[in-house]
Amino acid sequence: MRRARVIYRPEALNDLRQIYILIADMSQSHVTANRFVKRIMARCRKIGDAPNGGRPRDDLSPGLRTVPFERSAVIADHVTDAVEIVNVFYGGRDYDALFREGDDVDEQES
């Protein structure tokens, strides 16, 4: 199978920025925060090697898949012509609830 290109949605980039800030604050080290975010991004790139891997989460959004990262984060992606990293949830964030809240907003806007 051919490797898929990996791209980040703006929400995922924002998640990575927030994770960086949180880790830097907790560890008092920008080096530690940078290394952690780089490891997450390396894992995201590896998703491109097996784009349909991970756990299907069609119950949250059609085509959504999730991949755990180091017991501390969950990477959510969607495969189109590329692997789109949708979000990166850190520290036990209830991503089920966040996706369902997003559905409520979409329904209200319709």
Sequence and secondary structure as in RCSB ss.txt:
>XXXX:A:sequence
MRRARVIYRPEALNDLRQIYILIADMSQSHVTANRFVKRIMARCRKIGDAPNGGRPRDDLSPGLRTVPFERSAVI
ADHVTDAVEIVNVFYGGRDYDALFREGDDVDEQES
>XXXX:A:secstr
     EEE HHHHHHHHHHHHHHHHHHT HHHHHHHHHHHHHHHHHHTTSTT SEE TTTSTTEEEEEETTTEEE
EEEESSSEEEEEEEETT  HHHHHHHHHHHHHHH 
